[in-house]
Every structure is written in C-alpha cells, then in structure tokens.
Amino acid sequence: MPSLEPGVHAEVLIEALPYLKTFYGKTIVVKYGGNAMIDDALKAQVMQDIALLHYVGIRPILVHGGGPEINAMMKQMGHQPEFVGGLRVTDAATMEIVEMVLAGKTNKGIVSLLNKQGARAVGLSGKDANLIMAYKLESPAGDLGYVGEVAQVNSGILTLLSEQGYVPVVSSIAIGPEGESYNVNADHVAGHVAAAVKAAKLVVLTDVEGIYADYPNPASLIHEMDVARAEELLASGAAERGMIPKLEACITAVEGGVPRAHLIDGRQPHSLLIEIFTDTGIGTMVRA
C-alpha cells in the first residue's frame, strides 16, 4: 500500500483532535460480534482499535457473545443447537457448554489478543462480583431453559478496573437469584452495561451498514434517528430480525443516559476508529 504524504497524516490527526478531547477519560462500550469476531484480519484490527482507544486516554469496555463458537462446540460434543424465536434453547447441558465457551475459550482468547496489543485486558463473566444479575426469560414461544433477561448491572468492578488502566472484557453470562447461570443476549448486555457505567457512547459492531428503512435496500440506510423512531421500527416490524436485539440495546443505552448509540459495519476495516474519530462517521446513530 502506498505511503500517505506527511501532510495527509497531519490532517487525519487534526480531524481527530476534537474527538480525542471530547472522549478523553470517558467510557465507550463496544459490543463485539459478527464477522469482526470470526475473520482473523478483522479481529486483529478491532484489537488494534481498542488498544488505540486505551492509549489515547479513552476507557473502552468490550462486551461479547460467541454464537458460532458455541454451535461448533455443541456439535463437537454431540448436541444439536435449537432455537425458538431467534433465541437459543438452553437446557442444563447446553448452559454448561455456553459458559465453558463464552467465559473460557472466547473470553480468554479476546483478552490474550488485547494483551498482545498492550491493552492490559481483564476477562469477566456476569458472575464475577455479581456483575450481571438476571432472571429467567419467559417466552410466549415456549420454555427456553436457562435463557435470562438482565435485571441489574453492578458496574463497580468495571469502573474500578477502568480507573486503574485495565480494559474489561465481558462475556454475556449472567447470574440468577440462586446463583444459577443464565445465557443472556450479548447485545442486551451491552446496552445495559453502557447505561450502568454512564458511557459516552455504545458502539455495536454488526455485519451490515446499519439500519435500513426498507431492508435490504442500501439506499434506505438511516444515518441518524431518535429513540421514538427506533421504537417505531421495532413496533412496525420494519427492523430486520437480526437487528432487533441490537436496536433494543441502543434504546436501552440511550434511555439509560448514554448520549449516542451506534450500529456500525464491523466488516469495514477500523470501523470503530472511523466512527469515533472522524467528522462523517458511519452506520446508524440512535440519540435521545
């Protein structure tokens, strides 16, 4: 790739300066998933982005799921994944696999990659310090087993780690009233975490450009909307199915006091930096 002229480098840094000043010392919650979590090149770039945020004085918190890795492990262990209404049916055996994969393999893999970039990452599940409290999700589609809904986020451990210069990496396992484990949608966890830590932004990495008013017509991409419009899209069924929990996460965050929530295309290299540090930004922004 040809090297940029020094003046272009300088212009890039000058464009980023107002955002560096705005977000210095602030918390940004990133929901990490989709192709950015599977493709090795994209994965490396996201880790670089998070490390850069950390080193310019921003406090990133990474929240992740890991559906494909759970599916692969289930099949390897002789279990067939089952879904009802887009949610994983999670019996006791499946819950053990989910917890093993998310809190173990996936979480520690991300932590290792971030530490390789010098970001001082610390892996957590929702069970650590009662970080994510949940109750059983009752679905009209039937019994989902150990699928939970967030009741409370006890964000003290996240604040403590961030203030001490660490990057928390949170897997979407929650703890129930009796100490039982719950499998919780990672998008929903990210929205609640962003609200609990009073983040300056929530950024959700997806596999599409953003929210389309007329899915899948790319010309109908919505660049900015308020919570009322987001709720209309959910109520009318206009939001594409896979985007529903992501849009719900943005609404949860903004209604919880987060000024901006963003749905951005994680397939685009360094999309996180483009959103945070440039005038144009990308994807769909949800605001109060």
MIDRENMAR-701351 format. One record per residue (C-alpha): residue number from 1; y, z, x. Coordinates in steps of 0.1 Angstrom, whole numbers. Layout:
resi c2 c3 c1
NUM Y Z X
...
***
This chain:
resi c2 c3 c1
1 0 0 0
2 34 -9 15
3 57 19 25
4 88 26 5
5 122 23 21
6 137 57 31
7 165 53 5
8 139 49 -23
9 122 81 -12
10 155 99 -13
11 163 86 -48
12 130 98 -60
13 137 133 -47
14 173 133 -61
15 159 123 -95
16 135 152 -94
17 161 178 -83
18 174 188 -118
19 138 194 -129
20 130 214 -98
21 160 236 -105
22 151 239 -142
23 114 248 -137
24 117 269 -106
25 100 302 -112
26 89 291 -147
27 53 288 -160
28 38 255 -170
29 4 254 -188
30 -18 224 -182
31 -48 215 -204
32 -71 197 -181
33 -98 174 -196
34 -108 138 -203
35 -112 111 -176
36 -89 131 -153
37 -117 157 -152
38 -145 131 -146
39 -131 104 -124
40 -131 117 -88
41 -99 99 -78
42 -80 112 -108
43 -94 146 -103
44 -81 147 -67
45 -47 135 -79
46 -45 162 -106
47 -53 189 -79
48 -26 175 -57
49 -1 176 -86
50 -10 212 -94
51 -7 222 -57
52 27 205 -55
53 39 224 -86
54 28 256 -69
55 45 249 -37
56 79 239 -52
57 81 273 -70
58 66 265 -104
59 38 287 -118
60 10 264 -131
61 -18 278 -153
62 -48 254 -157
63 -69 256 -189
64 -101 235 -190
65 -131 227 -211
66 -161 206 -199
67 -179 189 -228
68 -196 161 -208
69 -209 186 -182
70 -222 209 -210
71 -240 179 -226
72 -256 169 -193
73 -268 204 -186
74 -282 208 -221
75 -302 176 -219
76 -314 186 -184
77 -327 219 -199
78 -344 202 -229
79 -317 209 -255
80 -302 182 -277
81 -264 186 -283
82 -255 189 -320
83 -220 185 -336
84 -207 193 -370
85 -172 181 -379
86 -165 174 -342
87 -174 210 -331
88 -205 218 -310
89 -231 238 -329
90 -236 268 -305
91 -267 289 -311
92 -276 317 -286
93 -294 294 -262
94 -266 269 -262
95 -240 296 -257
96 -258 307 -225
97 -256 271 -212
98 -220 267 -223
99 -210 299 -205
100 -230 290 -174
101 -214 256 -171
102 -178 264 -180
103 -173 298 -164
104 -196 289 -135
105 -201 253 -123
106 -170 237 -139
107 -145 265 -133
108 -155 272 -97
109 -156 235 -89
110 -119 232 -100
111 -110 264 -81
112 -126 250 -50
113 -107 217 -53
114 -74 235 -58
115 -80 259 -29
116 -88 229 -7
117 -52 217 -15
118 -39 252 -5
119 -30 263 -41
120 -47 297 -40
121 -66 293 -73
122 -84 321 -91
123 -110 313 -117
124 -112 333 -150
125 -130 331 -183
126 -116 346 -215
127 -139 376 -210
128 -121 387 -178
129 -97 415 -187
130 -103 406 -224
131 -80 376 -217
132 -90 356 -248
133 -102 376 -279
134 -118 356 -306
135 -136 359 -339
136 -163 337 -354
137 -151 304 -368
138 -162 299 -404
139 -165 262 -411
140 -169 246 -445
141 -193 221 -428
142 -218 249 -421
143 -227 277 -397
144 -216 267 -361
145 -231 298 -345
146 -211 312 -315
147 -180 290 -320
148 -149 311 -320
149 -113 309 -331
150 -86 325 -309
151 -74 359 -323
152 -53 371 -293
153 -45 363 -257
154 -39 393 -235
155 -18 375 -209
156 -11 403 -185
157 -37 392 -159
158 -23 357 -159
159 13 370 -154
160 1 393 -126
161 -17 365 -108
162 11 340 -112
163 37 366 -99
164 15 372 -68
165 14 335 -60
166 -20 326 -74
167 -29 297 -97
168 -51 309 -127
169 -78 285 -138
170 -91 295 -173
171 -123 283 -189
172 -124 283 -227
173 -150 311 -232
174 -137 340 -253
175 -150 375 -261
176 -157 388 -296
177 -152 423 -311
178 -187 434 -300
179 -185 419 -265
180 -203 387 -276
181 -193 353 -260
182 -177 326 -281
183 -173 289 -273
184 -136 280 -282
185 -120 246 -282
186 -101 243 -249
187 -71 226 -265
188 -66 255 -289
189 -70 280 -260
190 -43 261 -240
191 -19 263 -270
192 -24 300 -274
193 -21 307 -237
194 11 287 -234
195 26 307 -263
196 14 341 -249
197 29 335 -214
198 61 320 -229
199 56 289 -208
200 84 264 -202
201 60 236 -211
202 25 228 -223
203 11 196 -209
204 -22 183 -224
205 -39 155 -204
206 -56 130 -227
207 -74 97 -225
208 -47 78 -245
209 -10 71 -240
210 -1 97 -267
211 1 99 -305
212 2 67 -324
213 18 64 -358
214 -6 36 -365
215 -37 42 -344
216 -47 23 -323
217 -16 0 -323
218 0 8 -289
219 34 -4 -302
220 33 26 -326
221 34 52 -299
222 55 82 -309
223 76 93 -279
224 91 124 -295
225 87 144 -327
226 93 178 -341
227 67 202 -355
228 73 191 -391
229 64 155 -382
230 33 167 -363
231 21 187 -392
232 27 157 -415
233 4 136 -392
234 -23 162 -395
235 -20 167 -432
236 -20 129 -439
237 -50 122 -417
238 -29 98 -397
239 -37 116 -364
240 -68 101 -347
241 -97 125 -349
242 -99 133 -312
243 -62 141 -311
244 -63 166 -339
245 -70 197 -317
246 -46 185 -291
247 -18 182 -317
248 -27 215 -332
249 -24 230 -296
250 11 216 -293
251 21 230 -327
252 7 265 -317
253 26 264 -284
254 59 253 -299
255 58 277 -328
256 50 304 -303
257 82 298 -285
258 73 271 -259
259 103 247 -259
260 83 215 -253
261 47 204 -255
262 35 171 -242
263 4 149 -248
264 2 125 -218
265 -22 99 -204
266 -43 116 -178
267 -58 82 -167
268 -24 74 -152
269 -22 85 -115
270 0 115 -110
271 9 115 -147
272 17 152 -145
273 45 147 -119
274 58 117 -138
275 62 138 -169
276 78 168 -153
277 100 154 -126
278 113 120 -139
279 140 111 -165
280 117 88 -185
281 86 110 -188
282 55 96 -206
283 34 102 -236
284 44 121 -268
285 66 152 -268
286 65 178 -295
287 95 201 -299
288 108 227 -322
***
